[in-house]
Amino acid sequence: EVQLVESGGGLIHPGGSLRLSCAASGFTLSTSYMTWVRQAPGKGLEWLSVIYRDGSTYYAESVQGRFTISRDNFRNTVYLQMNSLGAEDTAVYYCARDRGGESYWGIFEYWGQGTLVTVSS
Amino acid sequence: DIQMTQFPSSLSASVGDRVTIACRASQSISTYLNWYQQKPGKAPKFLISSASTLQSGVPSRFSGSGSGTLFTLTIDTLQPEDFATYYCQQNFRTPQTFGQGTQVEIK
């Protein structure tokens, strides 16, 4: 059974950094495409980043240069390093596994339960 | 980025009703359109891919249609567990973008 469990959220001051983790089980991370999606309180969903099977990474403009997605295949965990956080980054952060096998489809088939990041002084 | 617009933003319906939600893309996306259901405090659930392909385990009262720029999600015979927020999402181009959501509430 595919499971994704996010952790690492919490309260952080503006300008601070945080690293989110997404522990995967039930499948092999190295052969999957993994994404991060966030949802601000009471708002819709925003795609943030993807890491390809080959390690290539892509980002939304809103987080380009501040966020970094990475993967530890040994620990079967995906990370999102978030720097220079601002109030606009307050959201629930979800990791999701893409449906694609050989290529990235941009279809988010499995989701974790999310972790809340609150940026406030 | 491709903009996705859903309408209505919210609707009230009764159990047993037929509900239709629309989603418009700012440019043609063929059938690269997916639908998700989200209940309060929960992660989104993947319902439909490629505009009309129901995912395994999703009840057949859900259906999707459309191509190009206009798409619809229909729920026939609304059930109590269907009250939720529904999002469309395009996977025609990165960044994938979502509609703002349509909240289906109990009348």
HADDOCK unambig.tbl for C-alpha pairs under 7 A between the chains (distance, minus, plus):
assign (segid A and resid 44 and name CA) (segid B and resid 100 and name CA) 5.20 0.50 0.50
assign (segid A and resid 44 and name CA) (segid B and resid 101 and name CA) 6.35 0.50 0.50
assign (segid A and resid 45 and name CA) (segid B and resid 98 and name CA) 6.20 0.50 0.50
assign (segid A and resid 46 and name CA) (segid B and resid 97 and name CA) 6.79 0.50 0.50
assign (segid A and resid 46 and name CA) (segid B and resid 98 and name CA) 6.87 0.50 0.50
assign (segid A and resid 47 and name CA) (segid B and resid 95 and name CA) 6.81 0.50 0.50
assign (segid A and resid 47 and name CA) (segid B and resid 96 and name CA) 6.26 0.50 0.50
assign (segid A and resid 47 and name CA) (segid B and resid 97 and name CA) 6.58 0.50 0.50
assign (segid A and resid 60 and name CA) (segid B and resid 95 and name CA) 6.27 0.50 0.50
assign (segid A and resid 105 and name CA) (segid B and resid 91 and name CA) 6.82 0.50 0.50
assign (segid A and resid 106 and name CA) (segid B and resid 91 and name CA) 5.06 0.50 0.50
assign (segid A and resid 106 and name CA) (segid B and resid 96 and name CA) 6.51 0.50 0.50
assign (segid A and resid 107 and name CA) (segid B and resid 91 and name CA) 6.59 0.50 0.50
assign (segid A and resid 108 and name CA) (segid B and resid 46 and name CA) 6.91 0.50 0.50
assign (segid A and resid 109 and name CA) (segid B and resid 46 and name CA) 5.71 0.50 0.50
assign (segid A and resid 111 and name CA) (segid B and resid 43 and name CA) 6.41 0.50 0.50
assign (segid A and resid 112 and name CA) (segid B and resid 43 and name CA) 6.75 0.50 0.50
assign (segid A and resid 113 and name CA) (segid B and resid 42 and name CA) 6.54 0.50 0.50
assign (segid A and resid 113 and name CA) (segid B and resid 43 and name CA) 5.45 0.50 0.50
assign (segid A and resid 114 and name CA) (segid B and resid 43 and name CA) 6.82 0.50 0.50
